């Protein structure tokens, strides 16, 4: 059972007032702590006085943002606060686990919408409606939100993607200065008032990264080009080109310093928005090159000169009005800047072309002075409106992404605030009509939703709120309303009288409670009681402005322009049938300004209804734009107009979160894992499969038990929140399951999201554990396979190495056997048995030790092994290796038959001992395989090497022989 939320117990009126007065005094007694209340739902009791005092205390403490339940209240500080919008603070709100627990800020709303897009809860698309009076800070708030999304929604990984994201971010941010320069102006209430409505669609891809944007505009106040109220200014761009142009550009655009233009009031007033270089740089980033920029500014200068054309009244009605003497230069300059013939331009403004009769005969009628001024103004408004639409298309082509590259969007709606001036016409009527529609959207989404509680089966004590449906019925109702009556006057195509229109409105709509009239007013007018207060509208000029007539001859004139920009804005297309020139016999109904604006507004509301809306209420503390100044009367009227107190009541006691059963089960079905009853077991209601199967197309009847299972996990979630130490989350949060939807509060949604995140974390840990176990097993199998492969390869390499060693040993063995045979043959030819016997006894006569003998024998026997070791990398000493290698180099070559014995008589040189037996013999047989071959009969000073070589030096043959015989004797 939901309690009443009117702040006191039901009872008699007197007793209720007494209780309310006591509660109010008790609450206001602690005024020192009012600035600490971040959420106005904590105000008790909730009244206009308590809310006003709380906002004032926070504003004086330089705290400009306050939560009001489902709405964020933003107070305009009227002073720069850089630290409040720094990129570091943006990242802090983006990285916070629970941004709603930080101080209220516009970044909190931005982060909430961004996370809603990532959560994919229907509806996925988000929209932020920034509302408030003119000068309350709506444009600045929208600009801050765009900067926030540009920072947090562009974080790609690769360098190339980072460059693309930076380009998109820069172009989206640069669209603001261009749109504000061409669409904003200084008014009585705001120095940077948006004179058009815009809906910015920030496009996100599947990874929630911003890929582009699109801008849709509504009802540009083009009449400001030619008509400005007292103490107001024209659009910013005209002042920028006059103050920021260089000397050469002034000469080119005919804008000398100190020049006076009738359409440029208050030029001496300098504003922060009069920065020409910022606009030019932004246009350059959007793809508008410097020549095109100069062409745009030249056309704007031509419009300023066009406004200086003043006509003198003609005494003869058959003669056209002539321009004044001081206006002839302006005619010539305007024609030159616009690329038009001077005489043709003047003629089209002075003379009106009339087509009449079935044969469409053409008549030319000179215009009166007032009509000449009207045609001149119409020409300027037509050019500026086409130029503004062209800029919007250029911006969209520069920042808009392909349809396939984005899936969701976040919309920022920045519309003109509620306006009430001394003189209000069709522009203010459309602006206030748009604000009424947005207020109804807010009422339908938050306040009127209480009617849904009864339909869903909730017991609810209803709250009275201000419904603006009667005012909307007065403006747009069917069959008779203010808009229908104005459109009917346009369709009748007759001269309209302001008094006649006032009479028709008061007569046809006399029963409306929102229609009033001022009997003391001298001018025909009517009063509409809006949600923000009554506004008086003058009926003079309503029908003409609603027609927005554009003479076809003016359009044909601009089609003849030689200026490249105007040629693109007004192409010559004979197939194009415009509103201004319909075919003769099939004249279509005139499309009025009100009907076009109503159609675009309905389209906008359809987009808003398909998204999850978020509201930011901008409040203006004072009308003078002074910092640290809080005027209670002005703020109180704004609080009453936007129904903030009723919003706080609804948010404090209602269920702002409504999710359908299907979406609720689809998102939170994971929470059933936390409930012990859902585990498979003998006592489980689902013993076979543990958890019931669910498909996205389940019927409502099958969703009920699943929702109950999810609701049974709430105690587990509450206990987990209490264990973590968060007392706010540990409190039981209200929640109700209706017939088709689940209603919950923000705290309950936060609790469910925390539980879902906990289950996903457990699942992620389980998946990670299983993956790591699988990867460890795979690594072990790979290691075993690698070890087997390595062992097999090593075994194969060892076998191959041994095989190569065996083959090498076989080759060495065969070579050794051949060598022995050769040596044996050589010894048999050169040595006889007597000499061998003599040599065999020689060791006895010389002083050779047995150790040396055994060593020599070992060397002779192990010579093949030495040959093998000589080719190894290690294991053999350097001296032995040198001996073995030297011996290998001295191996005899060729077959044994090639060794012949020569005698001394045949030739000089080395001869055999058998040929000259009388000579002395000298042996040098290091490492020779012959026995005792290293024994020499006498020491020899010569170092002649060789294997078993018996040498005889012929040139000392006689001396050696005589010495030998002397020794023997």
Order of alpha helices (4+ residues) and beta strands (2+ residues): alpha-alpha-beta-beta-alpha-alpha-beta-alpha-alpha-beta-beta-beta-beta-alpha-alpha-alpha-alpha-alpha-alpha-beta-beta-alpha-beta-alpha-alpha-alpha-alpha-alpha-beta-beta-beta-alpha-alpha-alpha-alpha-beta-alpha-alpha-beta-alpha-alpha-alpha-alpha-beta-beta-alpha-alpha-alpha-alpha-alpha-beta-beta-alpha
